Amino acid sequence: MSDLLRDLWYFAATSAELKRGKMFRREILGEPVLLGRDEEGKAFAMRDICPHRAVPLSAGRIVAENGVQTVECPYHGWRFGTQDGVCKVIPTLLSDQPYEVDRIRVRRFPTYEANGIVMAFVSADPRSNEEPPPAPQFDLGDFREPKFVIHRIFAATMDNAVVGLMDPAHVPYVHNQWWWRPPSAGKRSNKNSSSRASAVGRSSVTRRAAIRLPIACSSAATSRLKSRACYRAFAGKWSRTKSRDSSR
């Protein structure tokens, strides 16, 4: 992975995903990252590989060691601080063995939590212990947490995903059919815009929309729709599109 994508803050999880005393694995820039929230309520992120035998730390548990929150490896019980990644305990060491366990550490990813979002900083230098630059501030005012979250894993590289599906600049030019527009926007009567969207969309955009939107409507969000006509329209469009594709 290019270093151009590193030394940056990345969205890691929503605050709601990180339950107190729980942790899970996620991949960021090809790195296995352990995300969790310790028993003191602090979010943390570290490399999800124990430096001893390369066992995923996400299979372990969060325990307190002399008042310090740690992640315990499920293989040999080594414990690493949630906030610094430093090894705190090696259970098999005897009291007369003067080994400095704090020389061992797991890579730590600094975290920042605000507005219901947890961000992680991915440094280009995996051994860096320097403080990262300040996390971005979005000036969201009274916004406290996301009300609606869409999660999807793209079977594509980051570049292709951004160009093909996460490009907001194309929305007003391509997605101006009525099913893409919120009711508050009203109907669009611009014939040029409609014909342009129709020409661009019939071969690919409409087909993708027909595939994606019925699935979205069949989720929990369906209960919030004030009219079932929306879903019926999507389903009808999907049926017509599917029939047209199968006849080719």
PAZAPA-4460 file (N, C-alpha, C; in steps of 0.05 Angstrom, whole numbers, plus 32768, in hexadecimal, padded with zeros to 4 digits):
% residues 248
    n_x    n_y    n_z   ca_x   ca_y   ca_z    c_x    c_y    c_z   seq   type   mol
   8011   7FE8   8000   8000   8000   8000   8012   8019   8000     1      M     A
   800B   802C   7FEF   801B   8044   7FEC   801C   8054   8006     2      S     A
   8034   8060   800B   8037   8071   8022   8027   808B   8020     3      D     A
   801E   8091   8007   800E   80A9   8003   7FF4   80A7   8011     4      L     A
   7FEB   808E   8017   7FD2   808A   8025   7FD5   8089   8043     5      L     A
   7FEE   808B   804D   7FF4   808A   8069   7FF9   80A5   8075     6      R     A
   7FFF   80A5   808F   8001   80BF   809E   7FE7   80CF   809B     7      D     A
   7FD1   80C0   809D   7FB7   80CD   809B   7FA4   80C0   80AF     8      L     A
   7F8F   80CF   80B6   7F79   80C5   80C7   7F65   80B6   80B6     9      W     A
   7F5C   809F   80C0   7F48   808F   80B1   7F30   8089   80C3    10      Y     A
   7F18   8089   80B7   7F00   8080   80C5   7F04   8063   80CC    11      F     A
   7F02   805C   80E6   7F06   8040   80EE   7EEC   8032   80F6    12      A     A
   7EDB   8040   8105   7EC2   8034   810E   7EB0   804B   8119    13      A     A
   7E97   8044   811C   7E85   8056   812A   7E88   8051   8148    14      T     A
   7E82   8064   8158   7E84   8061   8175   7E72   804A   817F    15      S     A
   7E5B   8048   8172   7E48   8033   817A   7E52   8017   8176    16      A     A
   7E64   8014   8163   7E6F   7FF9   815E   7E82   7FF0   8174    17      E     A
   7E8F   8003   8181   7EA3   7FFC   8196   7E95   7FFA   81B1    18      L     A
   7E8E   7FE2   81B8   7E82   7FDD   81D2   7E97   7FDB   81E8    19      K     A
   7E90   7FE5   81FF   7EA3   7FE4   8216   7EAB   7FC7   821C    20      R     A
   7EC6   7FC3   821D   7ED0   7FA8   8223   7ED0   7F95   820C    21      G     A
   7ECA   7F9F   81F4   7EC9   7F8E   81DC   7EDD   7F98   81C7    22      K     A
   7EE3   7F87   81B4   7EF6   7F8E   819F   7EF1   7F7D   8186    23      M     A
   7EFA   7F86   816F   7EF6   7F77   8157   7F0C   7F7F   8143    24      F     A
   7F0E   7F6F   812E   7F23   7F73   8119   7F17   7F82   8101    25      R     A
   7F27   7F94   80F6   7F20   7FA2   80DD   7F39   7FA7   80CD    26      R     A
   7F37   7FA8   80B3   7F4F   7FAD   80A2   7F4F   7FCA   8099    27      E     A
   7F65   7FD7   809D   7F69   7FF3   8093   7F83   7FF5   8084    28      I     A
   7F81   7FFC   806B   7F99   7FFE   8059   7FA9   7FE4   8059    29      L     A
   7F9A   7FCE   8059   7FA7   7FB4   8059   7FB2   7FAB   8073    30      G     A
   7FAF   7FBB   8088   7FB9   7FB4   80A3   7FA3   7FA7   80B3    31      E     A
   7FA9   7F91   80C1   7F95   7F86   80D4   7F95   7F97   80ED    32      P     A
   7F7E   7FA4   80F2   7F7D   7FB6   8109   7F68   7FAC   811D    33      V     A
   7F71   7FAC   8136   7F60   7FA5   814C   7F53   7FBF   8157    34      L     A
   7F39   7FC0   8156   7F2A   7FD7   8161   7F1A   7FCF   8179    35      L     A
   7F1A   7FE0   818D   7F0B   7FD8   81A5   7F07   7FF0   81B8    36      G     A
   7EF9   7FEA   81CD   7EF5   7FFE   81E3   7EFA   7FF0   81FD    37      R     A
   7F0D   7FFB   820C   7F14   7FED   8225   7EFF   7FF2   823B    38      D     A
   7F04   7FE6   8252   7EF0   7FE8   8267   7EED   8004   8273    39      E     A
   7F00   8016   826D   7EFE   8031   8275   7EF0   8043   8261    40      E     A
   7EE7   8036   824B   7ED8   8045   8237   7EE9   8052   8221    41      G     A
   7F03   804D   8221   7F14   805A   820D   7F17   8048   81F4    42      K     A
   7F14   8055   81DD   7F18   8046   81C4   7F36   8042   81BF    43      A     A
   7F3C   802C   81B1   7F58   8027   81AB   7F5A   8017   8191    44      F     A
   7F72   8019   8185   7F77   800A   816C   7F94   8001   816C    45      A     A
   7F99   7FE8   8166   7FB4   7FDD   8164   7FB5   7FC7   814F    46      M     A
   7FCD   7FC0   8147   7FD0   7FAB   8133   7FC6   7F90   813E    47      R     A
   7FB6   7F83   812F   7FA8   7F6B   8139   7FBA   7F52   8135    48      D     A
   7FD3   7F54   813D   7FE6   7F3E   813C   7FF8   7F3F   8155    49      I     A
   7FF8   7F29   8164   8009   7F28   817C   8026   7F24   8172    50      C     A
   8039   7F34   817C   8055   7F31   8172   8062   7F17   817B    51      P     A
   8056   7F08   818C   8062   7EEF   8196   805F   7ED9   8181    52      H     A
   8046   7ED1   817B   8041   7EBB   8168   802D   7EC3   8152    53      R     A
   8029   7EDC   814E   8018   7EE7   8138   7FFB   7EDE   813B    54      A     A
   7FF1   7EDA   8153   7FD5   7ED3   8157   7FC5   7EED   8157    55      V     A
   7FAD   7EED   814B   7F9B   7F04   814C   7F93   7F0C   8168    56      P     A
   7F9A   7F24   8170   7F93   7F2D   818B   7F75   7F30   818E    57      L     A
   7F67   7F33   8178   7F4A   7F37   8179   7F3C   7F1E   8184    58      S     A
   7F4A   7F07   8184   7F3F   7EEF   8190   7F43   7EEE   81AE    59      A     A
   7F50   7F02   81B9   7F55   7F02   81D5   7F40   7F11   81E5    60      G     A
   7F48   7F1F   81FA   7F35   7F2D   820B   7F43   7F46   8217    61      R     A
   7F32   7F58   8221   7F3C   7F70   822F   7F3C   7F6A   824D    62      I     A
   7F53   7F6F   8259   7F56   7F6A   8276   7F66   7F82   8282    63      V     A
   7F62   7F87   829C   7F71   7F9B   82AA   7F8A   7F8F   82B7    64      A     A
   7FA1   7F9C   82B4   7FBA   7F92   82BF   7FC6   7FA9   82D0    65      E     A
   7FC4   7FA6   82EA   7FCE   7FBB   82FC   7FC2   7FD7   82F6    66      N     A
   7FA8   7FD7   82F1   7F9A   7FEF   82EB   7F9D   7FF9   82CF    67      G     A
   7FAB   7FEA   82BD   7FAF   7FF2   82A1   7F9E   7FDF   8290    68      V     A
   7F8F   7FEB   827D   7F7F   7FDC   826A   7F91   7FCE   8256    69      Q     A
   7F8E   7FB4   8252   7F9F   7FA5   8240   7F8E   7F92   822F    70      T     A
   7F9A   7F8A   8218   7F8F   7F75   8208   7FA0   7F5C   820C    71      V     A
   7F92   7F46   8213   7FA0   7F2D   8219   7FA0   7F1B   8201    72      E     A
   7FB7   7F11   81F8   7FB9   7EFF   81E2   7FAD   7EE4   81EA    73      C     A
   7F9D   7ED7   81D9   7F90   7EBE   81E0   7FA2   7EA6   81DF    74      P     A
   7FBC   7EA9   81D6   7FCE   7E92   81D3   7FDF   7E8E   81EC    75      Y     A
   7FEE   7EA2   81F4   8000   7EA0   820B   7FFA   7EB4   8221    76      H     A
   7FE6   7EC4   821D   7FDE   7ED7   8232   7FEE   7EF0   8234    77      G     A
   7FFF   7EF6   8220   800D   7F10   8221   7FF9   7F26   8220    78      W     A
   7FFF   7F3C   822F   7FEC   7F52   8231   7FF9   7F6C   8228    79      R     A
   7FE9   7F7B   8218   7FF3   7F94   820C   7FE0   7FAB   8213    80      F     A
   7FEC   7FC1   821B   7FDC   7FD8   8222   7FCA   7FE2   820B    81      G     A
   7FB1   7FE8   8210   7F9F   7FF0   81FB   7FA6   800C   81F0    82      T     A
   7FB3   801D   8201   7FB8   8038   81F8   7FD4   803D   81EE    83      Q     A
   7FE7   802A   81F3   8002   802E   81EA   800E   8015   81DB    84      D     A
   8000   7FFE   81DC   800A   7FE6   81CF   8021   7FD9   81DC    85      G     A
   802A   7FE3   81F3   8042   7FD8   8200   803A   7FBF   820F    86      V     A
   804C   7FAB   820E   8047   7F92   821D   804A   7F97   823B    87      C     A
   8035   7F8E   824A   8035   7F92   8267   803C   7F79   8276    88      K     A
   8035   7F62   826B   8038   7F49   8279   803E   7F32   8266    89      V     A
   8052   7F21   826E   8056   7F07   8261   8053   7EF2   8277    90      I     A
   803D   7EE4   8278   8037   7ED3   8290   804C   7EBD   8295    91      P     A
   805A   7EB4   8280   806D   7E9E   8284   8088   7EA6   828F    92      T     A
   808C   7EC1   8291   80A5   7ECA   829C   80A5   7EC6   82BB    93      L     A
   80BC   7EBC   82C5   80BF   7EB9   82E2   80C8   7ED3   82EF    94      L     A
   80C4   7ED5   8308   80CB   7EEE   8316   80E9   7EF4   8315    95      S     A
   80FA   7EDF   8312   8116   7EE4   8312   8122   7EE7   82F5    96      D     A
   8110   7EE9   82E2   8118   7EED   82C6   8116   7F0B   82C0    97      Q     A
   812C   7F19   82BE   812C   7F37   82BB   8127   7F40   829E    98      P     A
   8113   7F34   8291   810D   7F3D   8276   80FB   7F55   8275    99      Y     A
   8103   7F69   8265   80F3   7F82   8264   80DD   7F7E   8250   100      E     A
   80C5   7F78   825A   80AE   7F73   8248   80A5   7F8C   823A   101      V     A
   80AB   7FA3   8244   80A2   7FBC   8237   80B2   7FC2   821E   102      D     A
   80C6   7FB1   8218   80D4   7FB5   81FE   80C3   7FAA   81E7   103      R     A
   80AF   7F9A   81EE   809E   7F8E   81D9   8085   7F9F   81D7   104      I     A
   807D   7FA4   81BF   8064   7FB3   81BB   8056   7FAC   81A2   105      R     A
   803C   7FB1   81A1   802B   7FAD   818A   8027   7FC9   817D   106      V     A
   8027   7FCA   8163   8023   7FE4   8156   8008   7FEF   815E   107      R     A
   8009   8008   8166   7FF1   8017   816F   7FE9   802B   815A   108      R     A
   7FCF   802E   8156   7FC4   8042   8144   7FB6   8057   8155   109      F     A
   7FC0   8070   8156   7FB2   8084   8166   7F95   8087   815D   110      P     A
   7F84   808C   8170   7F67   808F   816A   7F5D   80AA   8173   111      T     A
   7F47   80B2   8166   7F3A   80CB   816D   7F1C   80C6   816A   112      Y     A
   7F0D   80CD   817F   7EF0   80C7   817E   7EE0   80E1   8182   113      E     A
   7ECE   80E6   8170   7EBC   80FE   8172   7EA5   80FA   815F   114      A     A
   7E8E   8105   8167   7E76   8104   8156   7E6D   80E8   814F   115      N     A
   7E72   80D5   8161   7E6A   80BA   815C   7E7B   80AB   8148   116      G     A
   7E93   80B6   8143   7EA5   80A9   812F   7EC0   80A6   813C   117      I     A
   7ECD   808E   8138   7EE7   8089   8141   7EFA   8088   8129   118      V     A
   7F0F   8099   812B   7F23   809A   8115   7F3D   808E   811F   119      M     A
   7F4D   8083   810D   7F67   8078   8113   7F7C   8084   8101   120      A     A
   7F93   8089   810C   7FA9   8095   80FC   7FBC   807F   80F4   121      F     A
   7FC1   807D   80DA   7FD3   8068   80CF   7FED   8076   80C7   122      V     A
   8002   8072   80D6   801C   807E   80D1   802B   806E   80BB   123      S     A
   803B   807D   80AC   804C   8070   8098   8062   8060   80A6   124      A     A
   806A   8068   80BE   807E   805A   80CD   8071   8048   80E2   125      D     A
   8071   802E   80DF   8062   801D   80F2   806E   801E   810E   126      P     A
   8087   8027   8111   8093   8029   812C   8091   8044   8139   127      R     A
   8084   8057   812B   8082   8072   8135   8072   8073   814F   128      S     A
   807C   8082   8163   806E   8087   817C   8067   80A5   817F   129      N     A
   806C   80B4   8169   8066   80D1   816A   8048   80D6   816A   130      E     A
   8041   80EC   8176   8025   80F4   8176   801C   80FB   8159   131      E     A
   8006   80F2   8150   7FFD   80F8   8135   7FF3   8115   8133   132      P     A
   7FF0   811F   811B   7FE4   813A   8117   7FC7   813A   8121   133      P     A
   7FBC   8151   8127   7FA0   8152   8130   7F8D   8145   811D   134      P     A
   7F7A   8137   8127   7F65   812A   8116   7F54   8140   8109   135      A     A
   7F49   813B   80F2   7F38   814F   80E5   7F1F   8156   80F5   136      P     A
   7F18   816F   80F5   7F00   8179   8102   7EEC   8180   80ED   137      Q     A
   7ED4   8175   80F0   7EC0   8179   80DB   7EAB   818F   80E1   138      F     A
   7EAD   819B   80F9   7E9B   81B1   8100   7E7E   81A9   80FB   139      D     A
   7E76   8193   8108   7E5B   8189   8103   7E46   8195   8116   140      L     A
   7E4D   81A8   8125   7E39   81B6   8136   7E2D   81A4   814B   141      G     A
   7E13   81A1   814B   7E05   8191   815F   7E04   8174   8158   142      D     A
   7E10   816D   8142   7E10   8150   813A   7E1F   8140   814F   143      F     A
   7E12   812B   8158   7E1D   811B   816E   7E27   80FF   8164   144      R     A
   7E18   80F3   8153   7E1F   80D8   8149   7E10   80D3   812F   145      E     A
   7E1B   80C1   811E   7E0D   80BA   8105   7DF2   80AD   810B   146      P     A
   7DDE   80B5   80FC   7DC4   80A9   80FE   7DBF   8092   80EA   147      K     A
   7DCF   8093   80D5   7DCC   807F   80C0   7DE8   8078   80B6   148      F     A
   7DEF   805F   80B6   7E0A   8056   80AD   7E07   8041   8098   149      V     A
   7E15   8045   8081   7E15   8032   806C   7E30   8024   806C   150      I     A
   7E31   800A   806C   7E4A   7FFB   806D   7E4A   7FE8   8055   151      H     A
   7E5F   7FE9   8046   7E61   7FD6   802F   7E7F   7FD1   8029   152      R     A
   7E85   7FB8   8023   7EA0   7FB0   801B   7EA0   7FAF   7FFD   153      I     A
   7EB1   7FBF   7FF0   7EB2   7FBF   7FD3   7EC7   7FAB   7FC9   154      F     A
   7EBF   7F9C   7FB5   7ED1   7F89   7FA8   7EE2   7F98   7F93   155      A     A
   7EF1   7FAB   7F9D   7F00   7FBD   7F8B   7F16   7FCA   7F9A   156      A     A
   7F29   7FD6   7F8C   7F3D   7FE6   7F99   7F31   8000   7FA2   157      T     A
   7F40   800E   7FB3   7F36   8027   7FBD   7F31   803B   7FA7   158      M     A
   7F43   803C   7F93   7F40   804F   7F7D   7F26   8049   7F6D   159      D     A
   7F22   8030   7F67   7F0A   8029   7F57   7EF0   802E   7F67   160      N     A
   7EF1   8029   7F81   7EDA   802D   7F91   7ED3   804B   7F92   161      A     A
   7EE7   805C   7F95   7EE2   8079   7F96   7ED8   8083   7F7B   162      V     A
   7EE4   807B   7F65   7EDC   8085   7F4B   7EC1   807A   7F43   163      V     A
   7EBB   8061   7F4A   7EA2   8055   7F41   7E8A   8059   7F53   164      G     A
   7E8E   805A   7F6D   7E77   805A   7F7F   7E77   806F   7F95   165      L     A
   7E8E   807A   7F9C   7E8F   808D   7FB2   7E97   80A9   7FA8   166      M     A
   7E8D   80B0   7F90   7E93   80CA   7F84   7E7B   80DC   7F85   167      D     A
   7E79   80EE   7F99   7E60   80FE   7F9C   7E5C   8112   7F86   168      P     A
   7E71   811A   7F78   7E6F   812F   7F64   7E5D   8127   7F4C   169      A     A
   7E5A   810D   7F47   7E4A   8105   7F30   7E2C   8103   7F36   170      H     A
   7E25   8105   7F50   7E09   80FF   7F57   7DF5   8111   7F49   171      V     A
   7DF8   812C   7F49   7DE3   813D   7F3D   7DE1   813A   7F1F   172      P     A
   7DF5   812E   7F12   7DF4   812B   7EF5   7DEB   8110   7EEC   173      Y     A
   7DEE   80FC   7EFC   7DE7   80E1   7EF4   7DCE   80D7   7F03   174      V     A
   7DCE   80DB   7F1D   7DB8   80CF   7F2D   7DA2   80E3   7F32   175      H     A
   7D95   80ED   7F1D   7D7F   80FF   7F21   7D64   80F3   7F19   176      N     A
   7D63   80D8   7F17   7D49   80CB   7F14   7D3A   80CE   7F2F   177      Q     A
   7D20   80CB   7F2E   7D10   80D1   7F45   7D16   80C0   7F5D   178      W     A
   7D1F   80A7   7F59   7D24   8095   7F70   7D3E   809C   7F7F   179      W     A
   7D4F   80AD   7F72   7D67   80B5   7F80   7D63   80CE   7F91   180      W     A
   7D4D   80DD   7F8B   7D4A   80F7   7F97   7D38   80F6   7FB0   181      R     A
   7D3F   8103   7FC6   7D2E   8104   7FDD   7D14   8113   7FD8   182      P     A
   7CFE   810C   7FE6   7CE4   811A   7FE1   7CE6   8138   7FE4   183      P     A
   7CF8   8142   7FF6   7CFA   815E   7FFA   7D05   816D   7FE2   184      S     A
   7D12   815F   7FD0   7D1E   816C   7FB8   7D09   8170   7FA3   185      A     A
   7CF2   8163   7FA4   7CDD   8166   7F90   7CE4   8158   7F76   186      G     A
   7CD1   8159   7F64   7CD6   814D   7F4A   7CE6   815F   7F38   187      K     A
   7CF6   8153   7F27   7D07   8163   7F15   7CFB   8163   7EF9   188      R     A
   7CF7   817B   7EEE   7CEA   817D   7ED4   7CFD   8183   7EBE   189      S     A
   7D17   8185   7EC3   7D2A   818C   7EAF   7D2D   8174   7E9C   190      N     A
   7D23   8177   7E84   7D23   8161   7E71   7D40   815B   7E68   191      K     A
   7D50   816F   7E65   7D6C   816A   7E5D   7D7A   8158   7E71   192      N     A
   7D76   815F   7E8B   7D83   8150   7EA0   7D79   8133   7EA0   193      S     A
   7D5E   8130   7E9C   7D52   8116   7E9D   7D5C   8105   7E86   194      S     A
   7D5E   8111   7E6E   7D67   8102   7E57   7D84   80FB   7E5A   195      S     A
   7D95   810D   7E65   7DB1   8107   7E69   7DB4   80F1   7E7C   196      R     A
   7DA6   80F2   7E93   7DA8   80DC   7EA6   7D9E   80C2   7E9B   197      A     A
   7D88   80C3   7E8A   7D7E   80AB   7E7E   7D92   809E   7E6B   198      S     A
   7D9F   80AF   7E5B   7DB2   80A4   7E48   7DCA   8098   7E56   199      A     A
   7DD3   80A5   7E6B   7DEA   809B   7E7A   7DE3   8082   7E8A   200      V     A
   7DCA   8083   7E95   7DC4   8070   7EAA   7DB8   8056   7EA1   201      G     A
   7DAB   8055   7E8A   7D9C   803D   7E83   7DAE   8024   7E81   202      R     A
   7DC6   8028   7E77   7DD7   8011   7E73   7DE4   8007   7E8C   203      S     A
   7DEB   801A   7E9F   7DFA   8011   7EB7   7DEF   801C   7ED1   204      S     A
   7DEA   8037   7ED2   7DE3   8043   7EEB   7DC8   8038   7EF4   205      V     A
   7DB4   8037   7EE2   7D9A   802E   7EEA   7D9B   8011   7EF3   206      T     A
   7DAC   8001   7EE6   7DAE   7FE5   7EEE   7DB9   7FE3   7F0A   207      R     A
   7DCE   7FF3   7F10   7DDA   7FF2   7F2B   7DC6   7FFC   7F3F   208      R     A
   7DB7   8011   7F38   7DA4   801C   7F4B   7D8E   8007   7F51   209      A     A
   7D85   7FF9   7F3C   7D70   7FE5   7F3F   7D7A   7FCF   7F51   210      A     A
   7D93   7FC9   7F50   7D9E   7FB3   7F61   7DA1   7FBC   7F7E   211      I     A
   7DAA   7FD5   7F82   7DB1   7FDE   7F9D   7D99   7FE7   7FAD   212      R     A
   7D87   7FF6   7FA0   7D72   8003   7FAF   7D5D   7FF0   7FBB   213      L     A
   7D54   7FDB   7FAC   7D41   7FC8   7FB9   7D4D   7FBB   7FD2   214      P     A
   7D67   7FB6   7FD1   7D74   7FAA   7FE8   7D74   7FBE   8000   215      I     A
   7D79   7FD7   7FFA   7D78   7FEB   800F   7D5C   7FEE   801B   216      A     A
   7D48   7FED   800A   7D2D   7FF0   8013   7D24   7FD8   8024   217      C     A
   7D2F   7FC1   801F   7D27   7FAA   802E   7D34   7FA8   8049   218      S     A
   7D45   7FBB   804F   7D53   7FBB   8069   7D41   7FC9   807E   219      S     A
   7D4D   7FCE   8096   7D3E   7FDA   80AB   7D34   7FF6   80A3   220      A     A
   7D41   8002   8090   7D38   801D   8088   7D1D   801D   807B   221      A     A
   7D13   8006   8072   7CF9   8004   8065   7CE3   800E   8078   222      T     A
   7CE6   8007   8092   7CD1   800E   80A5   7CCE   802C   80A8   223      S     A
   7CE2   803B   809F   7CE1   8058   80A2   7CD5   8065   808A   224      R     A
   7CD1   8056   8075   7CC5   8062   805D   7CA7   8067   8062   225      L     A
   7C9D   807D   805A   7C81   8084   805F   7C6F   8078   804A   226      K     A
   7C7A   806E   8035   7C6A   8062   8020   7C77   8049   8015   227      S     A
   7C67   8034   8012   7C72   801B   8007   7C75   801D   7FE8   228      R     A
   7C6A   8033   7FDD   7C6D   8036   7FC0   7C8A   8038   7FB7   229      A     A
   7C9A   8043   7FC9   7CB7   8046   7FC3   7CC3   802A   7FBD   230      C     A
   7CBE   8018   7FCF   7CCA   7FFD   7FCB   7CBE   7FEF   7FB3   231      Y     A
   7CA4   7FF2   7FAF   7C97   7FE5   7F98   7CA3   7FEF   7F7E   232      R     A
   7CA9   800A   7F7E   7CB5   8015   7F66   7CD1   800A   7F61   233      A     A
   7CE0   8008   7F76   7CFB   7FFC   7F74   7CF9   7FDF   7F6A   234      F     A
   7CE7   7FD0   7F77   7CE5   7FB4   7F70   7CDC   7FB1   7F53   235      A     A
   7CCA   7FC2   7F4A   7CC1   7FC1   7F2E   7CD8   7FC7   7F1B   236      G     A
   7CE7   7FDB   7F22   7CFE   7FE3   7F11   7D12   7FCC   7F10   237      K     A
   7D16   7FBF   7F27   7D29   7FA8   7F29   7D1F   7F91   7F17   238      W     A
   7D05   7F8C   7F19   7CFA   7F75   7F09   7CFD   7F7A   7EEB   239      S     A
   7CF7   7F93   7EE3   7CFA   7F9A   7EC6   7D17   7F98   7EBD   240      R     A
   7D29   7FA2   7ECD   7D45   7FA2   7EC6   7D50   7F86   7EC5   241      T     A
   7D47   7F75   7ED8   7D50   7F59   7ED9   7D47   7F4A   7EC0   242      K     A
   7D2D   7F4F   7EB9   7D22   7F42   7EA2   7D31   7F4A   7E89   243      S     A
   7D37   7F64   7E87   7D45   7F6E   7E6F   7D61   7F62   7E6D   244      R     A
   7D6F   7F60   7E84   7D8A   7F55   7E84   7D89   7F37   7E7C   245      D     A
   7D76   7F28   7E86   7D75   7F0B   7E81   7D6E   7F05   7E64   246      S     A
   7D61   7F18   7E57   7D59   7F13   7E3B   7D70   7F19   7E27   247      S     A
   7D86   7F24   7E32   7D9D   7F2B   7E20   7DAE   7F12   7E1B   248      R     A
***
